[in-house]
C-alpha cells in the first residue's frame, strides 16, 4: 500500500494554532495516510495523550512528543514517536540551531548517547535544508513540516510502500526505505535503503 506521511506537527496541546482533530482533517484532505502529532514536552497540556487517542479520523495518528534535550551546544529537540511496540527518535530541524555542520554532527552523537537516534530531519518548517542531507550525518534523513499553523501543513512529507501498521511504518523509516517529498519548487530527495 502506498502511504504518505507526516512525522512532525503541533497542535493546541502545546504551541500550535489548530486543535488535534483539525490537524488530522487537514492532512486527511491532503491525501496523507498517517501523521505524528509531536507537541512540545515543556508545554504539554495534562490531557495530551487522551486528546490524541480521541481523534476521529481515517488516517493513522501516532502519539509523539518533541523532547527538549540539553547538550553542551545548548538545547535541541528530538521527536519521540510511538507505534504499538516500536519507538522512533528523530533529531529535529538542525537548521534551527545555528551550528556548523561539524557541531551538528557532534551534537547528534551526544544526543544519541541519551536517545537512540533513528533519523535526522532535513527540513526547516517544511523547507529543504540540503546542508544536512549529507552522508556525513550517518542516519536516514526525513522531510517534515514542523507545522504550527494551517499554512505550514503539507510542505514536506515522506512516502513509502508499506502495510497500514504503525510498527511497520516506523521500522521502514528506521531503515530509510521511503522517499522525501516537498511542495513544488523545492528539491526532491529520494532515499532508499
Buried (B, 14 or more C-beta within 10 A) or exposed (E): EEBBBBBBBBBBBBEBBBBBBBBBBBBBEEEBBBBBBBBBBEBBEEEBEEBBEEBEBEBBBBBBBBBEBEBEBEEBBBBBBBBEEBBBBBBBBBBBBEBEEEBBBBBBEBBBEEBEBBBBBBBBBBBBBEBBBBEEBEBBBBBBBBBBEEEBBBBBBBBBEBEEBBBBBBBBBBEBBBBBBBEEEBEEBEBEE
